[in-house]
Amino acid sequence: MPIAMPEPPSRSFASDNAAGAHPAVLEAVQRANHGHALAYGDDDHTRECERRFSELFGREVATFLTFNGTGANVMALTALVRPGDAVVCSDWAHINVDETGAPERVVGAKLIDLPTVDAKLTPDQIEHQAHAIGVPHHAQPAVVSLTQSTELGTVYTADEIGAICDAAHRLGMLVHLDGARIANAVASQGGTVATLRSMTVDAGVDVMTFGGTKNGMLGGEAVVFLRPELGARGHFVRKTVTQLPSKMRFVAAQFNALIEGDLWLDLALHANTMAATLHTGATGIAGVEIGPPPAVNSVFPILPGDAIDPLRAWCFFWEWDPERRQVRWMTAWDTTTQDVERFTNGVKAILAPRN
């Protein structure tokens, strides 16, 4: 007998990348679309955006808008490394597992990917890199790259980032933070602008990527040099790595809409809350090993192997660790409680005959 499945949710649980753009973002793009404006960032929208980022971090920063996350990371790292340098990262870092080798091919720096249990590096791992410094046969560890939040949904605290920055700086290394989901991390740790500053400028991060695409924008990211002198050649580097938008006003307008009234935090908090609601709703479903409560907007349950494909066919999501039968369910700024309820009902319906 075929399983009678409930109506699928109107939104998938595949990724926050699958979500549409927030209405405020679309309205901002429409406003920016009136008339002509000079290209390549010589416009009022971009100047306003650069000012807003400096206000956000409470100090003068150098902000460069880009098209996408991989390009933003490539630009940031290219600005920091020299020939023979290496970037230290977690084995789960986005630059290591989800950017198709771009940091190594385009930046030209070796990635030293260190094993981690929770996708988070530790100060001891950074200090261990001292053995290679000055040895001409080894790539020189020059940059530490942190993913915040991580690909396993974990979050570095401000103190953890500060300790890593201290260890890196003692060795003459710089610290890059991949903040594609920085909003979700900030929302999970207090949800204020002060929280953002505590885990970035106050902790000692040198440069970061600030994500917008996964948090309500049509598309666009920002490379923010928290130490502006490190971005002195940023204009040239951005063009070199093909991340210079000609009609930059449209990327800037989107960020202006997000930063206005801290909308970026409100959207991330909602996504995180929906993940917590999903976790609660799936807890107790026979056959689901739901795992710990989510820190951000992703849940990583383990499911019966024969239930994964039927459930993905009904409402798509990604497998995460096939050997463990672990999948990822991710919420977004526009996920609703009704979406969560329908999804958990579908999980129950597919697993019921197997229990």
Stockholm file with secondary structure:
# STOCKHOLM 1.0

chainA/1-355         MPIAMPEPPSRSFASDNAAGAHPAVLEAVQRANHGHALAYGDDDHTRECERRFSELFGREVATFLTFNGTGANVMALTALVRPGDAVVCSDWAHINVDETGAPERVVGAKLIDLPTVDAKLTPDQIEHQAHAIGVPHHAQPAVVSLTQSTELGTVYTADEIGAICDAAHRLGMLVHLDGARIANAVASQGGTVATLRSMTVDAGVDVMTFGGTKNGMLGGEAVVFLRPELGARGHFVRKTVTQLPSKMRFVAAQFNALIEGDLWLDLALHANTMAATLHTGATGIAGVEIGPPPAVNSVFPILPGDAIDPLRAWCFFWEWDPERRQVRWMTAWDTTTQDVERFTNGVKAILAPRN
#=GR chainA/1-355 SS CCCCCCCCCSSCSSCGGGSCCCHHHHHHHHHHTSSCCCSTTCSHHHHHHHHHHHHHHTSCCEEEEESCHHHHHHHHHHHHCCTTEEEEEETTCHHHHSSTTHIIIIICCEEEEECCSSSCCCHHHHHGGGGGTTCTTSCEEEEEEEESSCTTSCCCCHHHHHHHHHHHHHTTCEEEEEETTHHHHHHHTTCSHHHHHHTTTTTTCCEEEEECGGGTCSSCEEEEESSGGGGTTHHHHHHHTTCCCTTTHHHHHHHHHHHGGGHHHHHHHHHHHHHHHHHHHHTTCTTCBCCSCCSSSEECCBCCHHHHHHHHHHSCCEEEEGGGTEEEEECCTTCCHHHHHHHHHHHHHHHGGGC
#=GC SS_cons         CCCCCCCCCSSCSSCGGGSCCCHHHHHHHHHHTSSCCCSTTCSHHHHHHHHHHHHHHTSCCEEEEESCHHHHHHHHHHHHCCTTEEEEEETTCHHHHSSTTHIIIIICCEEEEECCSSSCCCHHHHHGGGGGTTCTTSCEEEEEEEESSCTTSCCCCHHHHHHHHHHHHHTTCEEEEEETTHHHHHHHTTCSHHHHHHTTTTTTCCEEEEECGGGTCSSCEEEEESSGGGGTTHHHHHHHTTCCCTTTHHHHHHHHHHHGGGHHHHHHHHHHHHHHHHHHHHTTCTTCBCCSCCSSSEECCBCCHHHHHHHHHHSCCEEEEGGGTEEEEECCTTCCHHHHHHHHHHHHHHHGGGC
//
